[in-house]
Amino acid sequence: MKTYIVKVALRRTSPMVWRRFRLSGETSLAAFHYIIQIAQGVEHKNVWGTLLNRR
């Protein structure tokens, strides 16, 4: 089974906020989205809508 290392960083933050994940190749996009939310401490919120509205 393949394993991927993925780094997720939030733009326009100082200092930079980032997390690194080791994911199974079988991880779904929905599961990855949930993992990002938990790791960044923003469970059950519409992170993408919030970030897009800042532009």
C-alpha atoms as one frame of an Amber mdcrd trajectory, in Angstrom:
protein
   0.000   0.000   0.000   1.325   3.441  -0.926   1.812   6.122   1.715   1.972
   9.831   0.926   3.436  12.673   2.970   1.419  15.843   2.456   2.125  19.325
   3.825  -0.819  21.699   4.235  -0.139  25.397   4.902  -2.502  28.318   5.415
  -1.666  31.308   3.260  -1.515  34.843   4.583  -0.670  33.865   8.154   2.255
  35.063  10.197   3.864  33.004  11.472   3.024  30.360   8.869   0.568  27.723
  10.073   1.209  24.293   8.593   0.782  20.606   9.271   2.395  17.544   7.735
   0.393  14.344   7.299   1.255  10.786   6.393  -1.712   9.347   4.506  -2.587
   5.996   3.094  -3.057   5.940  -0.666  -6.579   4.750   0.063  -7.552   7.915
   1.997 -10.571   9.547   0.391 -10.791  13.273  -0.270 -13.630  13.500   2.271
 -11.471  11.821   4.926  -8.515  14.086   4.085 -10.765  17.136   4.460 -11.854
  15.902   7.896  -8.234  15.237   8.936  -7.225  18.791   7.955 -10.101  20.272
   9.968  -9.213  18.281  13.090  -5.483  19.049  12.815  -6.102  22.788  12.379
  -8.650  22.869  15.224 -11.634  23.943  13.120 -13.941  20.928  13.341 -17.314
  21.059  11.608 -16.843  24.505  10.095 -16.882  25.525   6.463 -13.174  26.290
   6.243 -13.088  26.590   2.463 -16.022  29.020   2.312 -14.413  31.149   5.027
 -11.075  31.253   3.235 -12.636  32.027  -0.136 -14.626  34.930   1.305 -11.396
  36.617   2.469 -10.186  37.214  -1.070
